[in-house]
């Protein structure tokens, strides 16, 4: 039976690969890479660099396919269906790649930024492919260092405080209100700088973009003082590279540890 490895490759630094990830890389015959277009070609190159660093040349194949476009203008009630359509389109691509590019006795792999279990669609899409029934395979998951872990490590702070909960959410959810009963909130997938609506509150921010790469940008401090700088740096970086991946931690300061 065909086998698929879903390998977490960290937030961008090739040194963040675990020994388990390296072992899985070396056990893979075919690596499936989704190309997100010319503006994000460096994401594909980072994957190539990881393979060149850890897997002997000539022992594997790389197969690339174009990632389907997602309707990013959809909001409100239209957002979940738009994401569902995009995931189904991806499932069709995954299905074709596994059927046509992977032999019955071979193993393939998808290299996932950060950790496959945290705000990533790969596991759900693979299950959708299996549910369709056109191709069968087994798969395993290798955890990776998430952008959340890398963020707090680079800022030399903890993710949570003593006996306190921490919540991980999205920019869309943050726009609906600061989570109740939580003073430490990690925000991912925020394209609209939702932190700005809390700039008048007693909150510190720990922000990072392109974490673990040569383009890494870090900003921390009181949100009221840091918000404008983050927005400016973010806009400049997005204009320069054509894309941006950032994550941040918001931490209320009105309670003492």
N, C-alpha and C positions, 0 to 999 in steps of 0.2 A: 504494500500500500504506500502511496505517496505520503511524505511527511513534510510538515511546515513548521519552521521555527519562527516565532514572533520575538524579535530580539530588541530589548531596550538598549539604546546606544548612548544614553546620556544627553545632556543639554547642549552639547556642542564641542566639548573638549575631548579629543580622541583618548586622552589618558583616563577618562571617566569610565571606560569599559571595564566591566567586572571580568574576573577569570572565567566565570560561567559563560559570559557573553562571548569571550574569545574562543572558548571550547566549542560553542554552538556555531560560530562563524566557520571554524575549521571543519566542521561536520556538514557543511552546506555545499550542495552542487550548483544551485542556481539562486542568485539574488534578484529579487524583483524590486525595481525602482520606479516610482511614479514621478514623472517629470512635471513640475508645476509651472513651466514656462521659463523664458530667458531671464526674467528678472530674478528668479529664484534658483538659477543654475548653480549657484555656489552651494546650495543645500545638497544637490546631487554630487558635487565635487567633494564635499565633506564626507559623504558616504564612500566615495571612491578612495579617498585618503585613508579612511579607517580600514578598508579591505586591503589596501596595499601595505599598510603597516602591520597587519596581523595575520594575513592569509597568504600562503605561498602562491606566486603567480602560476597560472596554468592549471590550477586545481579547481577552478570554478568558472561559471559563466554569469554575466550580468545581462538582464533583460529589462529594457525600459519601456514604459507606456505613458501616454499623456494622461495626467490627472483630469477628470471631468470638472468643468466649471460649476461653481455653486452660486445660486442666486443670493448675493449678499445684500440686496436691497430689501429682501423680505423681512418684515418685522411683525411684532404682535402675534396674532393667531396664525399668520402665514409662515412664521419662522420654522416651527416643527415640521410641517409638510415639505418645506424647501430642503431642510437637512435630510429628511427621509428620502427624497428624490435623489439627492446627491449621493447618499450612501448606497442606494440601490444601483445607481450608475457605476459606482466604484465596485460593487459586488459583481456586476457583469464583467468588468475588466479583470478582477481577480479570478473569476471563474475561467475566463478564456486563457489567462496566463498559466494557470495550474494545469488545465486540460492540454494546452498546446505546447507548452514549453518545459513541462516537468515530466520525466519518464516515470513509469509505474514504480520503479525501485529507487527513485532519486529523492533527495530532500531539497526543499526550497526555503527561502527566508525572506521576511519583510523586516527591514531595519526601521525601528520606530524611535523618533526623538523622545528623549526623556524616558518615561516609564509607560508601557503599553496599557496599564490599568488606570491611568489618570488623564482624563479628557483626551482620549484618543479613540478613534473609531475602528481600528483594525480588528479587534477581537469580535465585535458585533458584526462586522462585515463578513468575516470568515464564517461565522455561524450562519449568516444568511445564505452564503454560498452552499454550505452543507445542507441547509433546509431545502434548497431548490432541488437537490438530488441528482444533478447532472454529473457531478464528480465527487468522489469520496477521498478523504485524506484524514490523517490524524495531525494534531498540532500541539505544540507545547509553547510555554511563555517564559521568557527570560526577563526578569525585572531589571530596570535600569535606574540610573540616578535622574530624578525628575528635575525640571527647572525650579520647582519649589525648594527642593533640598539644596540645589546649587545656589539659589538666590540667598538663602539665609547663611549658607557657608561663606559666600563671598562678602556678605555684610558682617560676618562674625557675630551673629546673634542667633537666638533660639527661635524655633518655629512657634512654640507655646511658652507660657510662663507657668510658674509653679501652681499646680492644682487648677489650672485654667483650661478651658476648651479652646480649640482653634478651628476655624471653619474655612474651607476652600470653596470658592464660588466663582461666578463669571461676571464680566462687566455688565451684562444684561440684568442679572439678578441684583447687582449692587445698585443699579439705577433705580430699582424698585424700593430701596431702603437698606440701611445698615442692618445686618442680621441682629435680631434681638438676643440678648443674653450672652453675647460674645464680644470680647474686646480685641481679639486678634483675628484678622480676616485676610486670607490670601486671595488675590484676585487674578484670574487668568482670562485670556480671550477678551480683553477690553480694548476695543478699537476706538472708543470715544472718550477716553480719559475720565471715567466715571468718578474718580477720586476727587475731582474739582468741586463737586457739590458738597463735600465735607470739609472744605478748606477753612471754614470758620470754626471748626471744632478742635478740641485739644487732642490731636492725633499726630503720630509720627508715621512717616512712610519710608519703606525700604524698597526701592525700585531698581529693576535691572532689565536691560535689553541685550539680545544676542549673547546671553550668559554663556561663558565657557569658550567663546570664540575670540579671535583677534579684534573684533569690532565691539567687544563688550563695553557697555556704558552702565555705570552705577551712580545712583543718587540716593542720599538718605538725609533725614532731618525732619523738623516740624513741617507738617503738610502745608501750612499757610505760607511758609517760606520756600518750600521746594516745588510747589505745584507749577508755577510759571516756568521754572527752569526745566522741569521734566517735559512739559508740553513743547517747549522750544527745541530741546535736544531730540525729542521723539520725532518732531516734524522734520528736522534737518536730516536725521538718520534715514527716515523713510524716503525722503526726496533723493538722498544719495544712493541708497541701495535698491529702492523700489519696493521694499517690504520690511516688516519689522515683527519681531516676536519679543514681547516683554511680559513681565510678571511683577507683581508687587505685594508687599505685606503692609496692611494698615494696622496700627496699634494704638489703642486709646491709652492716654496717660493719666486719666483721672483717678486710677486706683494704684495703690502701692503694692509692690511685690512683698 
